[in-house]
Amino acid sequence: MAENPVIRPATEADRPALYEICLRTADNGSDASHLYSEPRLPGFIWAAPYQAIAPDFAFVLDAGGGAVGYVVAAPDTAAFAARLEREWWPDVRRLVAGLAPRTASDERVLALIRQPETKDPAMLAGYPAHLHINLLPPFQSSGWGRRLVETELAALRAGGVPGLHLGVSAGNTKVLGFYEKLGFREIARPASIYMGMRL
């Protein structure tokens, strides 16, 4: 681990790292390389589009040799989804059009690319923003996750965002305590656990 990692705005040059970090943490914080036949699949949804569409809310942890973690957010989930439909999904759908799913994870993510998840309008009324955070294992449980989230919260507050939600996989409940310490509270539990915070 580098001695002086820094948090900085993500740039287009970080996109390969965003895909890589997303893949290497997409199995509830662990490496999901074995779960996807196309390594960019999880990053097409949970990493790269945020740097492309909402760059003011995309940050990386740079350990000197490049990004080793990221936090990305959409300040207005509904508006972000509309922009994705116009500016992101058409190209991604063309890229994966001929990809035959070989794993259950391929199948699930390809279905989400074809038909993205929609959020409950009632939840979005109070918690319009959402975020994703991932750190490579050597940087997990080291205080950097908290610093990344705090950086994102400051950016969202400066942008006038009144509330924020995030989803936690039912298989990744070990992170619930982390989010609770940051001030998030459970606000819904459909298939995933949704946590929210008023800003």
MIFIVEX-555835 format. One record per atom (N, C-alpha, C): x, y, z; residue number from 0. Coordinates in pm, 1 decimal, decimal comma, always signed. Atoms other than C-alpha are relative to their C-alpha. Layout:
# MIFIVEX-555835
          x          y          z   seq
          X          Y          Z   NUM
...
This chain:
# MIFIVEX-555835
          x          y          z   seq
      +84,8     -117,7       +0,0     0
       +0,0       +0,0       +0,0     0
      +89,1     +123,8       +0,0     0
      -76,3     -124,8       +7,0     1
     +131,2     +344,0      -89,2     1
      -13,1      +75,2     +132,5     1
       +0,8      -71,0     -127,5     2
     +219,9     +566,1     +204,2     2
      -93,7     +119,1       +2,0     2
      +80,0     -121,5       +3,0     3
      +28,5     +873,3      +90,8     3
     -104,9       -1,5     -110,2     3
     +106,3       -5,2     +100,1     4
     -281,1     +787,1     -111,2     4
      -73,4     +133,7       +9,5     4
      +76,7     -124,6       +2,4     5
     -489,1    +1087,5     -214,6     5
     -134,5      -24,3      -66,7     5
     +131,1       +0,7      +64,6     6
     -853,2    +1138,2     -301,4     6
       -1,2     +116,4      -97,3     6
       +3,7     -103,5     +103,4     7
     -898,0    +1329,3     -625,3     7
     -119,6      -25,0      -90,8     7
     +108,4      +21,5      +96,0     8
    -1165,6    +1383,8     -890,3     8
      +38,8     -107,5     -101,5     8
      -22,0     +101,3     +103,7     9
    -1199,9    +1090,9    -1129,5     9
       -1,3      +68,3     -136,0     9
       -4,7      -52,4     +136,3    10
    -1113,4    +1161,7    -1491,4    10
      -31,1     -112,8      -97,6    10
      +25,0     +101,5     +102,3    11
    -1186,5     +984,0    -1816,2    11
     +114,8     -101,1       -5,4    11
     -116,0      +90,1       -0,6    12
     -834,3     +837,0    -1792,8    12
      -10,5     -106,8     +109,2    12
      +18,9      +97,5     -108,0    13
     -950,0     +654,1    -1475,8    13
     -100,3     -109,1      -36,0    13
     +105,8      +97,4      +29,4    14
    -1225,2     +459,8    -1653,3    14
      +47,2     -144,8       -0,7    14
      -43,5     +140,4       -9,3    15
    -1018,5     +141,9    -1705,8    15
      +14,0      -47,1     +144,9    15
      -12,8      +36,1     -141,5    16
     -940,7     +144,2    -1332,5    16
     -136,9      -13,6      +65,3    16
     +134,9      +11,6      -55,7    17
    -1308,3     +203,4    -1248,4    17
      -59,6     -135,8      -34,5    17
      +48,5     +133,2      +39,6    18
    -1402,1     -107,3    -1448,8    18
      +69,3     -109,1      +80,7    18
      -78,6     +101,9      -70,0    19
    -1122,5     -307,5    -1284,7    19
      -37,8       -7,5     +148,0    19
      +35,3       -1,9     -142,6    20
    -1203,8     -199,9     -928,1    20
     -140,3      -55,1      +19,9    20
     +137,2      +49,4      -11,6    21
    -1573,3     -265,0     -982,7    21
       -2,7     -152,0      -12,8    21
       -5,3     +145,1      +18,8    22
    -1500,5     -616,7    -1112,5    22
      +62,4      -68,5     +121,0    22
      -73,7      +65,0     -108,9    23
    -1255,7     -695,6     -833,1    23
      -66,0      +16,4     +136,4    23
      +73,8      -15,2     -126,2    24
    -1509,8     -595,2     -566,3    24
     -147,5      -37,3      -14,9    24
     +142,3      +21,0      +30,2    25
    -1839,4     -701,3     -728,8    25
      -59,9     -125,8      +62,2    25
      +52,6     +116,8      -70,0    26
    -1873,1    -1022,0     -525,8    26
       -5,4      +33,9     +148,9    26
      +15,8      -46,3     -138,2    27
    -1984,7     -850,1     -204,8    27
     +132,0      +46,2      +61,0    27
     -126,5      -54,7      -46,4    28
    -1649,8     -671,8     -175,3    28
     +121,1      -81,8      -40,5    28
     -109,8      +87,4      +42,8    29
    -1442,1     -958,9     -313,9    29
       +5,7       -7,2     -152,1    29
      -23,9      +10,6     +144,0    30
    -1308,4    -1040,1     -660,1    30
     -110,1      -81,2      -68,1    30
     +107,5      +65,9      +75,4    31
    -1584,9    -1128,3     -906,6    31
      +44,9      -38,4     -140,5    31
      -50,2      +30,8     +134,0    32
    -1359,9    -1200,9    -1205,6    32
      -55,6     -131,4      -52,8    32
      +50,2     +131,5      +40,8    33
    -1481,7    -1561,8    -1210,9    33
     -150,2       +0,6      -29,7    33
     +145,3       -5,5      +17,3    34
    -1845,8    -1448,4    -1223,8    34
      -43,8      +62,7     -131,6    34
      +36,4      -73,4     +121,4    35
    -1833,8    -1248,7    -1549,4    35
      +87,3      -41,3     -117,3    35
      -76,4      +33,5     +119,9    36
    -1733,0    -1349,9    -1901,4    36
      +53,0     +125,2      -68,7    36
      -46,6     -130,1      +50,8    37
    -1696,5     -979,7    -1998,6    37
      +34,2      +82,5     +123,3    37
      -39,8      -64,0     -125,8    38
    -1493,9     -804,9    -1725,8    38
      -57,0     +139,2      +23,9    38
      +54,5     -135,1      -20,0    39
    -1651,9     -463,3    -1785,2    39
     -147,6       -0,6      +40,7    39
     +144,9       +2,2      -24,8    40
    -2009,5     -581,5    -1722,4    40
      -41,3      +72,3     +127,9    40
      +47,4      -73,1     -118,5    41
    -2043,2     -468,2    -1358,5    41
      +30,6     +149,3       -7,3    41
      -38,1     -140,8      +10,5    42
    -1860,6     -142,8    -1431,7    42
      -85,4      +80,1      -96,0    42
      +92,6      -68,7      +90,5    43
    -2100,6      -62,0    -1715,5    43
     -116,8      +59,9      +77,8    43
     +114,5      -45,1      -80,2    44
    -2366,5      -18,4    -1444,3    44
      +44,5      +81,9     +120,5    44
      -26,7      -53,1     -133,3    45
    -2201,5      +65,0    -1112,6    45
     +126,1      +85,3      +13,2    45
     -122,2      -80,4      -12,8    46
    -1888,4     +266,6    -1198,1    46
      +15,3     +102,5     -111,6    46
      -39,0      -90,6     +109,1    47
    -1801,3     +414,3    -1537,9    47
     -104,6     +104,0      -38,9    47
      +93,7     -103,5      +45,0    48
    -2129,4     +589,5    -1624,3    48
       -3,7     +123,0      +90,0    48
       +2,0     -114,1      -92,2    49
    -2100,3     +810,4    -1317,7    49
     +110,4      +99,0      -35,9    49
     -107,8      -89,6      +41,3    50
    -1765,0     +948,0    -1428,9    50
      -37,5      +68,3     -131,0    50
      +38,6      -56,5     +130,0    51
    -1912,3    +1001,7    -1776,3    51
     -113,0     +101,7      +12,0    51
     +122,8      -80,6       -5,0    52
    -2248,9    +1154,5    -1678,3    52
       +0,1      +99,3     +116,9    52
       -0,1      -86,6     -119,8    53
    -2188,7    +1303,7    -1329,9    53
     +142,6      +17,1      +52,0    53
     -141,5       -4,6      -38,8    54
    -1813,4    +1378,8    -1321,2    54
      +29,0      +83,7     +124,5    54
      -22,2      -80,5     -120,9    55
    -1847,9    +1638,6    -1042,9    55
      -21,2      -80,3     +127,7    55
      +30,3      +84,7     -115,2    56
    -1954,4    +1353,5     -814,8    56
      +71,8     -134,6      -11,1    56
      -80,2     +121,6      +17,8    57
    -1689,3    +1095,3     -913,3    57
     +140,8      +26,5      +52,4    57
     -130,1      -16,8      -63,9    58
    -1376,9    +1058,0     -698,8    58
      +71,3     -134,4       +7,6    58
      -79,1     +121,4      -15,0    59
    -1094,1     +806,7     -683,2    59
     +100,3      +17,2     +113,1    59
     -112,7       +6,1      -92,1    60
     -843,5     +705,0     -421,2    60
     +119,4      -43,2      -83,9    60
     -118,4      +24,4      +82,8    61
     -507,2     +723,7     -597,7    61
     +117,0      -30,7      +92,3    61
     -110,9      +42,7      -85,2    62
     -221,8     +531,8     -436,4    62
     +135,1      +24,8      -65,8    62
     -125,6      -34,0      +65,1    63
      +43,6     +680,3     -662,4    63
      +17,8      -67,0     -134,4    63
       -8,3      +70,6     +127,1    64
      +16,1     +422,5     -938,6    64
     -133,3       -6,7      -70,3    64
     +133,4       +0,7      +58,5    65
     -346,4     +491,5    -1020,3    65
     -106,0      -25,0     +105,1    65
     +114,0      +14,7      -90,3    66
     -689,8     +444,3     -870,7    66
       -4,5     -139,8      +61,6    66
      +15,5     +125,6      -73,7    67
     -738,3     +176,1     -605,2    67
     -136,7       -6,3      +68,1    67
     +134,1       -6,2      -55,4    68
    -1087,9     +279,8     -499,8    68
      -72,8     +117,3      -60,7    68
      +79,1     -111,3      +52,6    69
    -1371,5     +508,4     -596,8    69
     -127,8      +16,9      +79,1    69
     +136,5      -28,2      -41,9    70
    -1689,5     +673,0     -484,1    70
      -60,4      +83,0     -112,1    70
      +70,3      -70,8     +106,9    71
    -1939,5     +788,1     -744,8    71
     -143,5      +20,7      +44,3    71
     +138,0      -27,8      -38,9    72
    -2281,7     +943,7     -711,2    72
      -74,3      +68,0     -112,6    72
      +91,1      -76,1      +85,4    73
    -2577,3    +1075,5     -901,1    73
      -79,6      +89,8      +93,4    73
      +70,1      -89,7      -91,7    74
    -2719,3    +1386,9     -732,5    74
     -151,3       -5,8      -14,0    74
     +143,3      +13,4      +26,6    75
    -3062,8    +1326,5     -888,7    75
      -17,5     -130,5      -76,6    75
       +7,0     +133,6      +58,1    76
    -3127,6     +957,6     -953,4    76
      -90,4       -5,3     -122,2    76
      +93,2       +4,9     +113,2    77
    -3427,1    +1010,5    -1183,6    77
      +58,3      +70,6     -122,3    77
      -61,1      -72,4     +112,3    78
    -3249,4    +1270,9    -1399,0    78
     +120,1      -76,5      -54,5    78
     -114,8      +79,7      +41,6    79
    -2937,8    +1051,8    -1406,6    79
      -45,9     -117,6      -86,0    79
      +52,5     +113,1      +77,3    80
    -3142,4     +753,6    -1528,0    80
      -43,5      +44,4     -139,3    80
      +42,9      -51,3     +130,9    81
    -3290,6     +965,5    -1807,1    81
     +120,9      +29,6      -88,5    81
     -121,3      -27,7      +78,9    82
    -2944,7    +1080,3    -1916,6    82
      +68,5     -129,1      -42,1    82
      -57,4     +129,6      +37,3    83
    -2815,3     +722,2    -1907,6    83
      -71,8      -57,2     -121,7    83
      +78,9      +55,3     +110,7    84
    -3097,5     +620,5    -2138,7    84
      +35,3      +68,5     -131,7    84
      -35,8      -74,2     +122,2    85
    -2996,7     +890,6    -2387,5    85
     +147,5      -11,5      -35,7    85
     -142,0      -20,5      +25,9    86
    -2619,0     +905,0    -2348,4    86
      +91,1     -118,7      +30,1    86
      -87,4     +109,8      -41,2    87
    -2487,3     +578,5    -2201,2    87
      -46,9     -135,3      -51,8    87
      +48,6     +133,9      +33,5    88
    -2707,6     +275,9    -2257,3    88
       +2,9      -33,3     -148,6    88
       -3,5      +40,2     +141,5    89
    -2729,5     +293,4    -2639,8    89
     +135,1      -58,9      -41,9    89
     -132,3      +52,5      +36,2    90
    -2352,5     +245,2    -2680,9    90
      +30,5     -130,4      +72,7    90
      -26,2     +122,3      -76,4    91
    -2329,5      -14,6    -2403,5    91
      -82,5     -114,8      -56,5    91
      +84,0     +106,4      +56,4    92
    -2621,8     -210,4    -2548,6    92
      +55,8      -51,1     -131,9    92
      -63,5      +45,3     +124,5    93
    -2447,2     -216,8    -2885,8    93
     +122,8      -86,5      +30,7    93
     -120,5      +76,1      -36,0    94
    -2125,4     -339,1    -2720,0    94
      -31,6     -141,9      +46,4    94
      +31,8     +132,1      -56,3    95
    -2299,3     -629,3    -2545,1    95
     -105,6      -75,3      -80,4    95
     +109,5      +60,2      +78,0    96
    -2556,2     -709,4    -2815,9    96
      +25,7     -146,1      -34,5    96
      -28,9     +137,6      +39,2    97
    -2381,0    -1029,3    -2924,4    97
      +51,4      -86,9     +112,1    97
      -54,9      +74,7     -113,1    98
    -2270,5    -1138,3    -2578,3    98
     -102,9      -98,7      +54,0    98
      +86,9     +103,5      -56,6    99
    -2427,1    -1468,5    -2476,3    99
      +40,9      -21,0     +145,4    99
      -35,9      +17,4     -140,9   100
    -2444,8    -1497,2    -2097,5   100
      +51,9     -141,3      +26,0   100
      -58,1     +129,4      -35,8   101
    -2223,3    -1775,3    -1963,5   101
      -13,3      -29,5     +149,1   101
      +14,4      +17,8     -144,8   102
    -2288,3    -1720,3    -1593,7   102
     -129,4      +68,1      +44,9   102
     +119,4      -65,2      -55,1   103
    -2580,1    -1619,8    -1374,2   103
      +24,4     +150,2      +17,2   103
      -31,6     -142,5      -15,3   104
    -2401,8    -1288,8    -1307,0   104
       -6,2      +71,8     -133,6   104
      +13,7      -56,5     +134,9   105
    -2369,7    -1224,6    -1681,5   105
     -146,9      +26,2      -29,8   105
     +142,9       -8,3      +32,2   106
    -2740,7    -1291,0    -1718,8   106
      -67,5     +113,9      +76,4   106
      +62,1     -103,6      -84,1   107
    -2840,2    -1063,3    -1429,9   107
      +40,1     +139,3      -46,4   107
      -47,0     -132,7      +39,3   108
    -2624,0     -769,2    -1541,4   108
      -47,3      +35,0     -141,0   108
      +50,9      -27,4     +134,8   109
    -2720,6     -802,6    -1908,3   109
     -147,5      +38,6       +4,7   109
     +141,4      -36,6      -15,3   110
    -3086,1     -791,6    -1799,6   110
      -12,7     +143,3      +52,0   110
       +3,5     -137,5      -52,2   111
    -3015,4     -471,2    -1602,6   111
      +43,5     +102,1     -104,7   111
      -40,2      -89,8     +108,4   112
    -2843,0     -318,3    -1905,0   112
     -116,3      +18,9      -97,0   112
     +116,2       -9,8      +89,9   113
    -3145,8     -398,4    -2121,4   113
     -114,4      +77,4      +64,9   113
     +111,0      -62,2      -72,4   114
    -3395,0     -286,5    -1856,3   114
      +50,3      +44,1     +137,4   114
      -55,6      -45,8     -127,9   115
    -3234,7      -74,7    -1581,0   115
     -104,1       +2,5     +111,9   115
      +83,3       -4,1     -119,8   116
    -3371,4      -88,8    -1229,7   116
      -60,6     +139,2      +15,7   116
      +62,9     -128,6      -31,8   117
    -3619,3     +183,5    -1140,1   117
      -16,7       +7,6     +151,8   117
      +10,3      -20,3     -144,7   118
    -3634,1     +330,0     -791,5   118
     -139,1      +50,7      +35,4   118
     +129,0      -43,2      -52,9   119
    -3943,7     +393,1     -584,2   119
       -4,0     +152,9       +6,5   119
       +8,4     -147,0       -2,5   120
    -4052,1     +756,2     -644,3   120
      -13,1      +57,4     +141,3   120
      +14,0      -49,1     -137,9   121
    -4144,5     +789,9     -275,0   121
     +136,9       +7,2      +68,3   121
     -134,4       -3,1      -57,6   122
    -3787,8     +700,8     -174,4   122
      +80,4     +115,2      -61,0   122
      -75,5     -106,2      +67,1   123
    -3644,3     +939,7     -433,6   123
      -44,6     +139,2      +43,6   123
      +47,8     -131,2      -45,1   124
    -3861,0    +1223,4     -300,4   124
      +81,5      +49,5     +119,3   124
      -77,6      -39,7     -117,2   125
    -3666,3    +1223,2      +25,7   125
     +149,3      -21,7      -13,8   125
     -140,5      +39,3      +15,5   126
    -3339,8    +1069,5      -90,9   126
      +34,0       -7,4     -148,9   126
      -12,8       +1,7     +146,0   127
    -3289,3    +1174,8     -454,5   127
     +135,7      -45,6      -53,0   127
     -133,6      +39,6      +46,2   128
    -2914,1    +1106,9     -478,2   128
      +28,1     -145,0      +38,6   128
      -49,6     +131,2      -42,0   129
    -2742,1     +769,3     -466,7   129
     +149,1       -8,1      -29,0   129
     -143,6      +15,6      +20,9   130
    -2383,0     +651,7     -449,0   130
      +39,2     -146,4       -6,8   130
      -67,3     +130,1       -0,6   131
    -2155,5     +353,4     -507,6   131
     +143,5      +24,8      +44,7   131
     -139,0      -10,2      -45,0   132
    -1823,1     +300,4     -333,7   132
      +62,3     -138,1       -5,0   132
      -75,3     +125,0       +0,8   133
    -1561,3      +30,6     -386,5   133
     +147,4      +30,0      +18,2   133
     -144,3       -8,4      -25,0   134
    -1205,6      -14,7     -263,6   134
      +60,1     -138,0      -19,7   134
      -69,5     +127,5      +11,2   135
     -959,6     -286,4     -356,6   135
      +32,9      -51,0     +140,4   135
      -16,5      +56,6     -134,4   136
     -907,2     -527,2      -61,9   136
     +112,9      +58,8      +84,5   136
     -103,1      -55,3      -89,1   137
     -571,3     -385,1      +58,4   137
      -36,3     +136,3      +60,1   137
      +37,9     -133,7      -46,8   138
     -744,7      -48,6     +108,1   138
     -133,0       -1,1      +75,9   138
     +123,4      +12,5      -76,9   139
    -1061,2     -180,2     +273,9   139
      +34,2       -0,3     +149,1   139
      -16,4       -1,8     -146,6   140
    -1104,5     -136,0     +651,0   140
     +124,6      +76,7      +43,5   140
     -120,2      -78,1      -30,7   141
     -831,3     +127,9     +654,3   141
      -31,1     +147,9      +21,3   141
      +39,6     -139,3      -16,5   142
    -1030,7     +450,0     +695,7   142
      -23,0      +72,7     -131,1   142
      +15,6      -67,5     +129,3   143
    -1023,4     +531,0     +324,5   143
     -144,1       -1,6      -48,7   143
     +141,2       +3,8      +38,5   144
    -1383,5     +422,1     +270,1   144
      -75,6     +116,1      +62,1   144
      +63,7     -112,5      -69,6   145
    -1500,4     +673,2     +530,1   145
      +39,2     +132,1      -66,1   145
      -45,3     -125,2      +61,3   146
    -1288,2     +946,9     +371,9   146
      -61,2      +19,9     -138,4   146
      +63,2      -11,8     +132,2   147
    -1423,5     +870,4      +25,0   147
     -145,9      +42,2      +14,1   147
     +141,3      -35,2      -18,5   148
    -1784,2     +882,0     +147,4   148
      -11,9     +143,7      +49,3   148
       +5,5     -138,4      -48,9   149
    -1717,6    +1205,7     +338,6   149
      +28,0      +99,9     -112,4   149
      -27,1      -85,8     +116,2   150
    -1571,4    +1357,3      +19,6   150
     -124,9      +12,4      -85,9   150
     +122,4       -1,0      +81,0   151
    -1885,7    +1258,2     -169,3   151
     -110,6      +77,9      +68,9   151
     +104,3      -72,4      -73,1   152
    -2116,3    +1388,8     +102,5   152
      +21,7     +150,5       -9,3   152
      -30,2     -143,4      +10,6   153
    -1940,0    +1726,4      +93,4   153
      -37,2      +52,5     -138,2   153
      +34,0      -42,8     +136,5   154
    -1981,2    +1744,9     -286,0   154
     -151,2       +6,5      -18,7   154
     +146,3       +1,0      +13,3   155
    -2350,3    +1651,3     -265,8   155
      -62,7     +114,9      +78,3   155
      +52,3     -113,0      -78,4   156
    -2417,4    +1902,8      +12,1   156
      +25,7     +131,8      -72,0   156
      -33,2     -122,9      +73,5   157
    -2238,0    +2173,5     -187,6   157
      -89,1      +16,7     -122,4   157
      +90,2       -3,5     +114,6   158
    -2464,3    +2081,8     -479,0   158
     -145,9      +17,9      +39,2   158
     +136,2      -23,3      -46,1   159
    -2774,3    +2138,7     -264,6   159
      -87,2     -124,0       +5,1   159
      +75,9     +125,3       -2,4   160
    -2877,5    +1773,0     -253,8   160
      -54,8      -22,5     +141,2   160
      +59,0      +12,0     -133,0   161
    -3123,1    +1712,7      +35,0   161
      +10,9     -137,8      +64,5   161
       -4,5     +134,0      -56,4   162
    -3084,1    +1336,7      +77,1   162
      +64,0      -97,4      -96,7   162
      -80,0      +96,8      +73,9   163
    -2894,7    +1030,7      -37,9   163
      -40,5     -140,2      +41,3   163
      +22,8     +140,5      -33,3   164
    -2963,8     +658,4      -59,7   164
     +107,7      -85,6      -64,9   164
      -88,7      +98,9      +60,9   165
    -2756,1     +352,3     -137,9   165
      -59,8     -136,8      +23,9   165
      +47,9     +137,1      -13,6   166
    -2827,8      -15,0     -185,4   166
     +109,9      -88,9      +54,0   166
      -92,6      +98,7      -54,6   167
    -2663,1     -294,7       +9,3   167
      -56,2     -137,0      -33,1   167
      +41,0     +135,9      +32,9   168
    -2679,6     -649,3     -121,5   168
      -34,6      -75,2     +127,9   168
      +37,4      +80,3     -116,0   169
    -2855,1     -887,6     +116,1   169
     +114,7      -91,8      +42,3   169
     -115,0      +83,6      -31,5   170
    -2532,4    -1093,4      +97,1   170
     +119,1      +77,3      +53,1   170
     -112,8      -82,9      -43,2   171
    -2314,3     -803,4     +211,6   171
      -35,9      +81,9     +123,8   171
      +47,1      -72,8     -117,8   172
    -2469,9     -710,3     +544,5   172
     +113,2      +42,4      +93,0   172
     -113,2      -40,6      -85,4   173
    -2122,4     -681,5     +703,7   173
      +29,1     +149,1      -12,3   173
      -28,2     -143,1      +18,4   174
    -2107,2     -325,7     +562,7   174
     -106,9      +89,9      +62,2   174
     +106,4      -82,9      -57,5   175
    -2428,4     -210,8     +732,7   175
      +52,9      +87,5     +113,8   175
      -55,8      -76,4     -111,7   176
    -2237,1     -102,4    +1044,8   176
      +84,1     +117,6      -47,4   176
      -80,9     -107,9      +58,4   177
    -1996,8     +102,6     +831,2   177
      -89,1     +116,5      -38,9   177
      +89,0     -107,3      +44,3   178
    -2283,5     +297,3     +676,4   178
      -74,6      +63,8     +117,0   178
      +68,6      -56,0     -116,6   179
    -2465,5     +336,5    +1008,9   179
      +91,1      +97,5      +75,2   179
      -94,3      -90,5      -67,5   180
    -2152,1     +492,6    +1163,6   180
      +14,3     +132,0      -75,2   180
       -7,0     -122,4      +80,4   181
    -2153,3     +743,7     +877,6   181
     -128,9      +81,6       +6,7   181
     +125,7      -72,9      -13,4   182
    -2514,0     +840,7     +956,3   182
     -114,4      -51,8      -84,7   182
     +107,9      +58,4      +79,8   183
    -2714,2     +624,2     +714,4   183
      -90,9      -83,8      +89,2   183
      +98,6      +83,5      -68,2   184
    -3030,7     +450,0     +834,2   184
      -76,7      -80,1     -103,6   184
      +78,3      +81,7      +93,1   185
    -3229,0     +168,7     +677,3   185
     -131,2      +71,0      -30,6   185
     +124,2      -66,1      +40,3   186
    -3517,4     +315,5     +476,5   186
      -91,7      -91,6      -79,6   186
      +82,8      +94,8      +76,0   187
    -3640,6      +18,0     +269,2   187
      +75,3     -131,7      -10,4   187
      -61,8     +130,9      +16,2   188
    -3580,3     -352,5     +222,1   188
      -80,5      -82,2     -100,4   188
      +62,7      +88,0      +99,2   189
    -3715,5     -485,8     -107,8   189
      +93,5     -119,6      -22,8   189
      -95,6     +108,2      +23,3   190
    -3463,4     -729,2     -270,0   190
     +133,9      +32,7      +65,4   190
     -122,0      -46,7      -66,1   191
    -3168,8     -523,2     -140,8   191
      -41,1      +86,5     +118,4   191
      +23,9      -89,5     -112,8   192
    -3137,3     -317,8     +174,6   192
      +36,0     +140,8      -45,9   192
      -27,9     -138,9      +36,1   193
    -3166,5      +55,0     +106,6   193
      +20,3      +80,7     +126,7   193
      -31,3      -86,4     -112,6   194
    -3005,9     +297,5     +346,3   194
       -1,4     +142,8      -49,9   194
       +9,4     -139,0      +40,8   195
    -3057,1     +671,8     +341,6   195
      +57,6      +93,5     +103,6   195
      -52,4     -104,2      -87,5   196
    -2920,9     +991,5     +488,0   196
      -53,5     +133,2      -49,3   196
      +40,0     -136,7      +33,6   197
    -3068,4    +1339,0     +496,2   197
     +125,6      +85,1       +4,4   197
     -116,8      -87,1       +4,8   198
    -2805,9    +1593,0     +395,4   198
      -41,8     +138,0      +43,1   198
